[in-house]
Amino acid sequence: MMLSPRHLTTCATALAIALLGATVQAERNPSLAGQTVVRPVEGGEHTKEYGRNGQLIYETIERQRTRGGKTTTEAIEREWSEDGKPLRDQTFVGGNEVKGTVWYLNGQVKETRVDQSQREPGGLPGKYVERFSDQGTLQSAGVFQGQFRPVGIHREYDASGKLKREVTYDARGKRLSERGYDASGAVIRSERFLPDGSRVRD
């Protein structure tokens, strides 16, 4: 099977991200309490910061990659609490976040973000964001362009994780349609939005 140059580039970037993220887990080393350790790695450097108790609380790995004559910075940032709980984990390519996870202090995942260039290269550009309750239940999911512009289909879920609302946005972030669901998954409300913001029930 022949792959297009674009597909190959996407695969190479995804592989690099996976390798970049496959580093150390949170660690504790009392002999390094309060210190920052920087060491060279292939194409860049690896920085670790330790808390007063020797717990690794911050880590960055930054590398320069050259492909097709173009040099790009690939980096990962991780942060932990002083008792070793994960707080955030982000991966960047060329300064753009392509993958990110944020945790609650109770250890549950709070939010995940994946750039569409990695998740769905042919889809709407932006970041696919999933948000969760502090008990680990999916609350919402959809693509955002920037921080506040939703595009495409966005889904919201109830406390038990069942779909309760689905909103479709255009490429400019304007609502096109909305559906509501009951606990059994049946549609209980369906409406479309006209250019002036008025609604039409289906």
C-alpha positions as CSV (number, residue, x, y, z in Angstrom):
1,M,0.0,0.0,0.0
2,M,1.4,3.4,-1.0
3,L,1.1,6.2,1.5
4,S,1.0,9.9,0.5
5,P,3.7,12.3,1.7
6,R,1.1,13.9,4.0
7,H,0.2,10.5,5.5
8,L,3.8,9.6,6.0
9,T,4.5,13.0,7.7
10,T,1.5,12.5,10.0
11,C,2.6,8.9,10.9
12,A,6.1,10.1,11.6
13,T,4.9,12.9,13.8
14,A,2.6,10.6,15.7
15,L,5.4,8.1,16.2
16,A,7.7,10.9,17.4
17,I,5.1,12.0,19.9
18,A,4.6,8.5,21.2
19,L,8.3,8.0,21.7
20,L,8.7,11.5,23.2
21,G,6.0,10.7,25.7
22,A,7.4,7.3,26.7
23,T,9.8,8.5,29.3
24,V,9.9,8.2,33.1
25,Q,7.0,7.9,35.6
26,A,6.8,10.2,38.6
27,E,9.7,9.4,40.8
28,R,11.0,10.3,44.3
29,N,14.7,10.8,45.1
30,P,15.4,12.4,48.5
31,S,19.0,13.2,47.5
32,L,17.7,15.6,44.8
33,A,15.2,17.4,47.0
34,G,14.7,21.0,45.9
35,Q,17.1,20.6,42.9
36,T,16.7,21.1,39.2
37,V,18.6,18.6,37.0
38,V,19.3,19.2,33.3
39,R,20.9,16.6,31.1
40,P,21.4,16.3,27.3
41,V,19.3,14.0,25.2
42,E,19.5,13.3,21.5
43,G,18.6,16.6,19.8
44,G,17.9,18.5,23.0
45,E,17.7,18.4,26.7
46,H,15.7,16.9,29.6
47,T,14.9,19.0,32.6
48,K,13.6,17.7,36.0
49,E,12.6,19.7,39.0
50,Y,12.2,18.0,42.4
51,G,10.1,19.2,45.4
52,R,11.3,19.6,49.0
53,N,10.6,16.0,49.7
54,G,12.5,14.7,46.6
55,Q,9.3,14.1,44.6
56,L,9.6,14.8,40.9
57,I,7.1,17.7,40.4
58,Y,8.0,19.0,36.9
59,E,9.6,17.6,33.8
60,T,10.3,18.9,30.3
61,I,11.9,17.1,27.4
62,E,12.7,19.2,24.3
63,R,14.2,18.1,21.1
64,Q,14.9,19.5,17.6
65,R,13.8,17.3,14.8
66,T,14.7,17.8,11.1
67,R,12.5,16.3,8.4
68,G,12.6,17.2,4.8
69,G,15.0,20.1,5.4
70,K,12.6,21.6,8.0
71,T,13.6,21.8,11.7
72,T,10.8,21.5,14.3
73,T,10.8,21.7,18.1
74,E,9.1,18.8,19.8
75,A,8.5,19.0,23.5
76,I,6.7,17.4,26.4
77,E,5.8,19.0,29.7
78,R,4.6,17.1,32.8
79,E,3.7,18.2,36.2
80,W,2.9,16.3,39.5
81,S,1.8,17.3,43.0
82,E,4.3,16.9,45.8
83,D,2.7,13.6,46.7
84,G,3.3,12.3,43.2
85,K,-0.2,12.7,41.7
86,P,-0.2,13.7,38.0
87,L,-1.5,17.2,37.3
88,R,-0.9,17.7,33.6
89,D,0.9,16.1,30.7
90,Q,1.3,18.0,27.4
91,T,3.0,17.3,24.1
92,F,3.9,20.1,21.7
93,V,5.1,20.1,18.1
94,G,6.4,23.4,16.7
95,G,4.9,25.3,19.7
96,N,1.4,23.8,19.1
97,E,-0.1,21.5,21.7
98,V,-1.0,18.3,19.9
99,K,-1.9,16.2,23.0
100,G,-2.8,17.1,26.6
101,T,-4.2,15.6,29.7
102,V,-5.2,17.4,33.0
103,W,-6.1,15.5,36.2
104,Y,-8.2,16.2,39.3
105,L,-6.3,16.1,42.6
106,N,-8.2,12.8,43.4
107,G,-6.4,11.2,40.4
108,Q,-9.2,11.2,38.0
109,V,-8.7,12.6,34.5
110,K,-10.3,16.0,34.2
111,E,-9.8,16.8,30.5
112,T,-8.0,15.4,27.5
113,R,-7.1,17.3,24.3
114,V,-5.9,15.9,21.0
115,D,-5.1,18.0,17.9
116,Q,-7.2,17.0,14.9
117,S,-4.0,16.7,12.8
118,Q,-3.3,13.6,14.9
119,R,-6.8,12.3,15.6
120,E,-8.6,13.0,12.3
121,P,-6.3,14.6,9.7
122,G,-9.0,15.0,7.1
123,G,-11.6,16.4,9.6
124,L,-12.3,19.8,11.0
125,P,-9.1,21.6,12.2
126,G,-8.9,22.3,15.9
127,K,-8.6,20.2,19.1
128,Y,-10.9,17.4,20.1
129,V,-11.6,17.9,23.8
130,E,-13.2,15.5,26.3
131,R,-14.1,16.6,29.8
132,F,-14.9,14.3,32.7
133,S,-16.5,14.6,36.1
134,D,-14.3,14.1,39.2
135,Q,-15.6,10.5,39.3
136,G,-14.4,9.7,35.9
137,T,-17.6,10.0,33.9
138,L,-17.5,11.6,30.5
139,Q,-19.3,15.0,30.6
140,S,-18.8,16.4,27.1
141,A,-16.8,15.9,23.9
142,G,-16.2,17.9,20.7
143,V,-13.8,19.9,18.6
144,F,-12.8,23.5,19.5
145,Q,-10.9,26.0,17.4
146,G,-9.0,28.2,19.8
147,Q,-10.3,28.2,23.4
148,F,-14.0,29.1,22.9
149,R,-15.2,28.3,19.3
150,P,-17.0,24.9,19.1
151,V,-17.2,23.4,15.6
152,G,-18.8,20.2,14.3
153,I,-20.8,17.9,16.6
154,H,-20.6,18.4,20.4
155,R,-22.1,15.9,22.8
156,E,-23.0,16.3,26.5
157,Y,-23.6,13.5,28.9
158,D,-25.6,13.1,32.1
159,A,-24.1,12.0,35.5
160,S,-24.3,8.3,34.5
161,G,-22.4,9.0,31.2
162,K,-25.5,8.7,28.9
163,L,-25.9,11.1,26.0
164,K,-28.3,13.9,26.9
165,R,-27.6,16.6,24.3
166,E,-26.1,16.9,20.9
167,V,-25.3,20.3,19.2
168,T,-24.0,20.8,15.7
169,Y,-22.0,23.9,14.9
170,D,-20.8,25.3,11.6
171,A,-17.1,26.2,10.8
172,R,-17.7,29.7,12.4
173,G,-19.0,28.3,15.6
174,K,-22.7,29.1,15.0
175,R,-25.3,26.6,16.1
176,L,-27.0,24.7,13.3
177,S,-29.0,22.1,15.2
178,E,-29.7,20.6,18.6
179,R,-31.1,17.3,19.8
180,G,-32.1,16.2,23.3
181,Y,-32.2,12.6,24.5
182,D,-33.9,10.8,27.4
183,A,-32.3,8.2,29.6
184,S,-33.1,5.4,27.1
185,G,-31.4,7.2,24.3
186,A,-34.5,8.2,22.5
187,V,-34.7,11.7,20.9
188,I,-37.1,13.9,22.9
189,R,-36.2,17.2,21.2
190,S,-34.9,18.2,17.8
191,E,-34.6,21.7,16.4
192,R,-32.7,23.6,13.8
193,F,-31.3,27.2,14.1
194,L,-31.9,29.7,11.3
195,P,-29.3,32.5,10.4
196,D,-31.1,35.0,12.6
197,G,-30.9,32.6,15.6
198,S,-34.6,31.6,15.6
199,R,-35.4,27.9,15.9
200,V,-37.5,25.4,13.9
201,R,-38.7,22.3,15.6
202,D,-38.2,19.1,13.6
